[in-house]
Amino acid sequence: MIRAIYEADNDHYLKIEVSGHAEFGEYGKDLVCASVSSIMFGFMNALDALNEDVKIRQSENRITIINHSGSKQVDDYYELVLVQLKTLEESYGDFIQVERK
């Protein structure tokens, strides 16, 4: 299962950590994993282009993004990513879980 755990203080997003493997389909052909990867890599690329105070850590099965900026645009990006991940959760809840810490 993929777990996306995020932290927020009111409308300011502090952190998101996405880890695991959906095991929805065969390795390399897993629709849920591909969707999450696409969402998260797009998010990281967008954050990188902003040059805000955001720390991105990536390993083989985990992405952690920590928001040190006070940027509303970064918070808006977090919100968009969470909408996308929660939409996947609605359809594939056995394979992805999104929760606020």
NORGIPE-V146142 format. One record per residue. N is the residue number from 1. RES is the residue in one letter. NEAR is the number of other ideal C-beta (glycine too) atoms within 12 Angstrom. D_CENTER is the distance of its C-alpha to the mean C-alpha in Angstrom with 1 decimal. Layout:
[[N	RES	NEAR	D_CENTER] [N	RES	NEAR	D_CENTER]]
//
This chain:
[[1	M	24	14.0] [2	I	36	10.3] [3	R	24	9.2] [4	A	40	6.1] [5	I	25	8.2] [6	Y	32	8.3] [7	E	21	11.5] [8	A	19	13.4] [9	D	15	17.0] [10	N	8	18.3] [11	D	14	16.6] [12	H	20	15.3] [13	Y	33	11.8] [14	L	26	12.3] [15	K	26	9.4] [16	I	42	6.0] [17	E	29	6.5] [18	V	42	5.5] [19	S	24	9.0] [20	G	25	11.8] [21	H	24	13.3] [22	A	33	13.8] [23	E	18	17.5] [24	F	24	17.9] [25	G	16	20.1] [26	E	12	21.9] [27	Y	11	20.1] [28	G	10	19.5] [29	K	12	19.9] [30	D	23	17.1] [31	L	21	15.9] [32	V	31	12.9] [33	C	30	11.7] [34	A	23	12.6] [35	S	28	10.7] [36	V	39	7.3] [37	S	28	8.5] [38	S	19	9.7] [39	I	34	6.9] [40	M	36	5.0] [41	F	21	8.7] [42	G	20	9.7] [43	F	37	7.5] [44	M	25	9.1] [45	N	18	12.3] [46	A	24	12.5] [47	L	33	12.1] [48	D	18	14.6] [49	A	14	17.0] [50	L	22	17.1] [51	N	12	18.5] [52	E	24	17.4] [53	D	15	17.3] [54	V	31	13.8] [55	K	21	13.5] [56	I	28	11.2] [57	R	17	12.0] [58	Q	20	11.6] [59	S	11	13.7] [60	E	10	14.6] [61	N	19	12.3] [62	R	21	9.9] [63	I	33	7.5] [64	T	25	8.1] [65	I	38	8.1] [66	I	22	11.1] [67	N	33	12.6] [68	H	17	16.3] [69	S	23	17.2] [70	G	16	18.8] [71	S	20	17.8] [72	K	16	17.4] [73	Q	20	15.9] [74	V	34	12.9] [75	D	27	12.7] [76	D	22	13.1] [77	Y	31	10.2] [78	Y	38	7.9] [79	E	22	10.0] [80	L	22	9.7] [81	V	35	6.0] [82	L	30	6.8] [83	V	19	9.9] [84	Q	27	8.8] [85	L	40	6.9] [86	K	23	10.0] [87	T	20	12.3] [88	L	32	11.5] [89	E	27	12.2] [90	E	15	15.4] [91	S	17	16.7] [92	Y	26	15.6] [93	G	19	15.4] [94	D	15	17.3] [95	F	28	14.6] [96	I	36	11.2] [97	Q	25	11.1] [98	V	30	9.1] [99	E	21	11.0] [100	R	19	12.0] [101	K	15	13.8]]
//
